[in-house]
Amino acid sequence: MEALLRHIATVNDAIPPAGRIPFRLGAEQVGWLSPALAEALAGFDAIQAGPAGVVLDDAAALPSIARTLARAGHMRWRNEAFDVRATPDGPVLSTIDRGALPAFGIEAQGIHLDGLVRRRDGLYIWIARRAATKSLDPSKLDHIVAGGMPAGLGPLETLVKEAAEEAALPEHLARRAVPTGIIRYAMNRPEGLRRDYLHCYEVELPEDFTPHAADGEVESFALHPLAEIAAALRDPWEFKFNVAVVLAALMLRHGMYTGDEAARLAAALPK
């Protein structure tokens, strides 16, 4: 349990500002900048810097500014637009490439799905192994379905889309998923401040369903007893970094940890 608690603390190790500078679209703060990126942004005519932080009044200019910075090597470009909001349920103010989100310290929304199977001897869970070609946590263990929420989509729409792409999970099964909560954290990463807002779901799947990778992002799927994965989480480093956190919340819901362990884990999980 100590290793899992340390892992959760690592995933949620950033409390802004911690030396970062507010980034605003007009009056709305949407992110946190490193001093180096704030200096790079100062070279754009549309940017103003002052006591309130770095301000871009023309929110529509953000995608092109981020593209210019990516070409200059300040961030990786992933060619996948995400919505930019000041709060998770607030209006969309602009869009930005997924690769630029940590550099700007902008919160990204995503979905994680626990795929469960109920058998006579108890609950099982489908676990994916990420492809060795993934840039983030290659070959680590993962959920049956997880992904970022692209521009213009909501959580359930993203879940249905990712389910088809990642696990060939039919829409009628994906739509059985029930929300189980939100996990929100801020993490210092080499690429910047990663702020994630995860919509967590679980679904009970029929025994005769077997997922298979449709888009090449997953190497394989395996069905494990829930208790086996609860035990594996005590040494969580084989799992993608945020998957271990979401799975820990699942184990709490299903009583896999009890007593003092359960209390300590509940207190440690980011919310």
C-alpha positions as CSV (number, residue, x, y, z in Angstrom):
1,M,0.0,0.0,0.0
2,E,2.9,2.4,0.7
3,A,4.0,2.2,-2.9
4,L,0.5,3.0,-4.2
5,L,0.2,6.0,-1.9
6,R,3.5,7.3,-3.0
7,H,2.5,6.8,-6.6
8,I,-0.8,8.8,-6.1
9,A,1.2,11.6,-4.5
10,T,3.5,11.7,-7.5
11,V,0.6,12.0,-9.9
12,N,-0.8,14.9,-7.9
13,D,2.5,16.6,-7.0
14,A,1.8,20.1,-8.3
15,I,0.0,22.9,-6.6
16,P,0.0,26.0,-8.8
17,P,1.4,28.6,-9.0
18,A,4.7,27.1,-7.7
19,G,6.7,29.7,-9.7
20,R,4.3,29.7,-12.7
21,I,2.6,32.7,-14.3
22,P,-1.2,32.9,-14.9
23,F,-2.3,32.7,-18.5
24,R,-5.5,34.4,-19.4
25,L,-7.8,34.6,-22.3
26,G,-9.3,38.0,-21.8
27,A,-10.5,38.1,-18.2
28,E,-10.6,34.3,-17.8
29,Q,-7.6,32.4,-16.4
30,V,-7.1,29.1,-18.3
31,G,-3.6,28.1,-17.5
32,W,-0.2,28.4,-15.9
33,L,3.0,29.2,-17.8
34,S,6.6,28.5,-17.0
35,P,8.8,31.7,-17.0
36,A,10.5,30.4,-20.2
37,L,7.2,30.1,-22.1
38,A,5.9,33.4,-20.8
39,E,9.0,35.0,-22.2
40,A,8.5,33.3,-25.5
41,L,4.9,34.5,-25.6
42,A,6.0,38.1,-25.0
43,G,7.3,38.2,-28.6
44,F,3.7,38.1,-30.0
45,D,2.0,41.4,-30.6
46,A,-1.4,40.0,-29.4
47,I,0.1,39.1,-26.0
48,Q,0.1,41.5,-23.0
49,A,2.0,40.9,-19.8
50,G,1.3,42.6,-16.5
51,P,0.4,42.1,-12.8
52,A,-2.5,39.8,-13.9
53,G,-0.1,37.5,-15.8
54,V,0.1,36.9,-19.5
55,V,-3.1,37.9,-21.3
56,L,-4.3,37.1,-24.8
57,D,-7.4,39.1,-25.5
58,D,-8.1,37.5,-28.9
59,A,-8.8,33.9,-27.9
60,A,-9.2,33.0,-31.6
61,A,-5.4,33.6,-32.0
62,L,-4.4,30.9,-29.5
63,P,-4.2,27.9,-32.0
64,S,-1.9,29.7,-34.4
65,I,0.3,31.0,-31.5
66,A,0.7,27.5,-30.1
67,R,1.5,26.2,-33.6
68,T,4.3,28.8,-34.0
69,L,5.7,27.9,-30.6
70,A,5.6,24.2,-31.5
71,R,7.6,24.9,-34.7
72,A,10.1,26.7,-32.5
73,G,10.5,23.6,-30.4
74,H,8.7,24.7,-27.2
75,M,6.2,21.8,-27.3
76,R,5.2,18.7,-29.2
77,W,2.5,19.0,-31.8
78,R,-0.1,16.2,-31.9
79,N,-2.5,17.5,-34.4
80,E,-5.5,17.0,-32.1
81,A,-7.6,20.0,-31.0
82,F,-8.9,20.2,-27.4
83,D,-11.4,22.7,-26.1
84,V,-10.0,25.4,-23.7
85,R,-12.2,26.4,-20.8
86,A,-11.7,28.4,-17.6
87,T,-13.6,25.7,-15.6
88,P,-14.5,22.2,-16.5
89,D,-18.2,23.0,-17.2
90,G,-17.6,26.5,-18.4
91,P,-18.0,27.8,-22.0
92,V,-15.4,26.9,-24.6
93,L,-13.2,30.0,-25.0
94,S,-10.8,28.6,-27.7
95,T,-9.1,25.4,-28.8
96,I,-5.5,24.3,-28.6
97,D,-3.5,21.3,-29.8
98,R,-3.3,18.5,-27.3
99,G,0.5,18.6,-27.3
100,A,0.4,22.2,-26.1
101,L,-1.8,21.7,-23.1
102,P,0.9,21.0,-20.5
103,A,3.2,23.8,-21.8
104,F,0.3,26.2,-21.2
105,G,-0.8,24.5,-18.0
106,I,-4.4,24.2,-19.5
107,E,-6.7,21.6,-18.0
108,A,-7.5,18.7,-20.3
109,Q,-10.6,16.5,-19.9
110,G,-10.7,12.8,-20.6
111,I,-12.5,9.6,-19.9
112,H,-11.5,6.3,-18.3
113,L,-13.6,3.2,-18.4
114,D,-13.3,0.1,-16.2
115,G,-14.6,-2.9,-18.1
116,L,-15.9,-5.5,-15.7
117,V,-17.2,-9.0,-16.2
118,R,-19.3,-10.8,-13.5
119,R,-18.6,-14.5,-13.3
120,R,-19.7,-17.1,-10.8
121,D,-16.5,-16.8,-8.9
122,G,-16.6,-13.0,-8.7
123,L,-15.7,-9.8,-10.6
124,Y,-13.1,-9.7,-13.4
125,I,-11.7,-6.7,-15.2
126,W,-10.3,-6.3,-18.7
127,I,-6.8,-4.9,-18.7
128,A,-5.0,-3.6,-21.8
129,R,-1.3,-3.5,-22.5
130,R,-0.3,-0.4,-24.3
131,A,1.6,-0.7,-27.6
132,A,5.4,-0.4,-27.4
133,T,5.2,2.4,-29.9
134,K,3.2,4.7,-27.6
135,S,5.2,7.9,-26.7
136,L,3.7,8.0,-23.2
137,D,4.2,4.9,-20.9
138,P,4.8,2.4,-23.7
139,S,4.0,-1.2,-22.8
140,K,2.4,-0.3,-19.5
141,L,-1.0,-1.7,-18.4
142,D,-4.1,0.4,-19.1
143,H,-7.9,0.4,-19.0
144,I,-10.0,-1.3,-21.7
145,V,-10.8,2.2,-22.9
146,A,-9.3,5.6,-22.0
147,G,-8.7,8.8,-23.9
148,G,-8.7,12.6,-24.0
149,M,-11.8,14.5,-24.9
150,P,-11.4,16.2,-28.3
151,A,-12.8,19.6,-29.2
152,G,-16.5,19.6,-29.6
153,L,-17.3,16.3,-27.8
154,G,-18.6,15.6,-24.4
155,P,-17.6,12.8,-22.0
156,L,-20.1,10.1,-23.2
157,E,-19.5,10.9,-26.8
158,T,-15.8,10.6,-26.2
159,L,-16.3,7.3,-24.4
160,V,-18.3,5.8,-27.3
161,K,-15.7,7.0,-29.8
162,E,-12.7,5.7,-27.9
163,A,-14.5,2.4,-27.1
164,A,-14.9,1.7,-30.8
165,E,-11.4,2.8,-31.7
166,E,-9.4,1.2,-28.9
167,A,-11.3,-2.0,-28.1
168,A,-13.9,-2.6,-30.8
169,L,-16.5,-2.1,-28.1
170,P,-19.9,-1.7,-29.8
171,E,-21.9,1.5,-29.1
172,H,-24.8,-0.4,-27.4
173,L,-22.3,-1.8,-24.8
174,A,-20.4,1.4,-24.4
175,R,-23.6,3.3,-23.6
176,R,-24.3,1.0,-20.7
177,A,-21.4,2.6,-18.8
178,V,-22.3,4.5,-15.6
179,P,-20.3,7.4,-14.3
180,T,-18.5,6.7,-11.0
181,G,-16.9,10.1,-10.3
182,I,-14.2,12.6,-11.2
183,I,-10.5,12.4,-10.6
184,R,-8.7,15.7,-11.0
185,Y,-4.9,16.2,-10.5
186,A,-2.0,18.4,-11.4
187,M,1.3,16.8,-12.2
188,N,4.7,18.2,-13.0
189,R,6.0,16.6,-16.2
190,P,9.0,17.3,-18.5
191,E,6.5,18.8,-21.0
192,G,5.0,21.2,-18.5
193,L,2.2,21.2,-16.0
194,R,-0.2,18.4,-16.7
195,R,-3.7,19.2,-15.3
196,D,-6.2,16.4,-16.0
197,Y,-10.0,16.2,-15.3
198,L,-11.0,12.6,-15.7
199,H,-14.6,11.5,-16.1
200,C,-14.5,7.9,-14.7
201,Y,-17.0,5.2,-15.8
202,E,-17.5,1.5,-15.3
203,V,-19.5,-1.0,-17.3
204,E,-20.4,-4.7,-16.9
205,L,-19.7,-6.5,-20.1
206,P,-21.1,-9.9,-21.2
207,E,-18.9,-12.9,-20.8
208,D,-18.9,-13.6,-24.5
209,F,-17.4,-10.2,-25.4
210,T,-13.7,-10.1,-26.1
211,P,-12.1,-6.7,-26.9
212,H,-9.5,-6.3,-29.6
213,A,-7.4,-3.4,-30.7
214,A,-8.9,-1.5,-33.6
215,D,-6.4,1.3,-33.9
216,G,-3.1,-0.2,-32.9
217,E,-2.7,1.7,-29.6
218,V,-3.1,-1.5,-27.6
219,E,-0.9,-4.6,-27.9
220,S,-3.2,-7.0,-26.2
221,F,-6.1,-7.4,-23.7
222,A,-6.4,-9.9,-20.8
223,L,-9.2,-10.6,-18.3
224,H,-8.1,-10.7,-14.7
225,P,-9.9,-11.3,-11.4
226,L,-10.5,-8.0,-9.7
227,A,-8.7,-9.2,-6.6
228,E,-5.6,-10.0,-8.6
229,I,-5.4,-6.4,-10.0
230,A,-6.0,-5.0,-6.5
231,A,-2.9,-7.0,-5.3
232,A,-0.9,-5.8,-8.4
233,L,-1.7,-2.2,-7.6
234,R,0.4,-2.4,-4.4
235,D,3.3,-2.1,-6.7
236,P,1.7,0.3,-9.3
237,W,4.6,1.1,-11.6
238,E,3.6,-1.5,-14.2
239,F,0.4,0.6,-14.9
240,K,0.2,3.8,-16.9
241,F,0.6,6.6,-14.3
242,N,-3.1,7.8,-14.1
243,V,-4.6,4.3,-14.7
244,A,-3.3,3.2,-11.3
245,V,-5.1,6.1,-9.6
246,V,-8.4,5.4,-11.4
247,L,-8.1,1.6,-10.6
248,A,-7.4,2.4,-6.9
249,A,-10.8,4.3,-6.8
250,L,-12.4,1.2,-8.4
251,M,-11.0,-1.1,-5.8
252,L,-12.3,1.1,-3.0
253,R,-15.8,1.1,-4.5
254,H,-15.8,-2.7,-4.7
255,G,-14.4,-3.3,-1.2
256,M,-11.0,-4.7,-2.3
257,Y,-9.3,-2.6,0.4
258,T,-10.7,-2.4,3.9
259,G,-10.0,-0.8,7.3
260,D,-7.1,1.5,7.7
261,E,-5.8,0.8,4.2
262,A,-9.2,1.9,2.7
263,A,-9.2,5.0,4.8
264,R,-5.7,6.1,3.9
265,L,-6.3,5.4,0.2
266,A,-9.6,7.4,0.2
267,A,-7.8,10.3,1.8
268,A,-5.0,10.2,-0.7
269,L,-7.0,10.0,-4.0
270,P,-7.2,13.4,-5.8
271,K,-10.7,14.8,-6.3
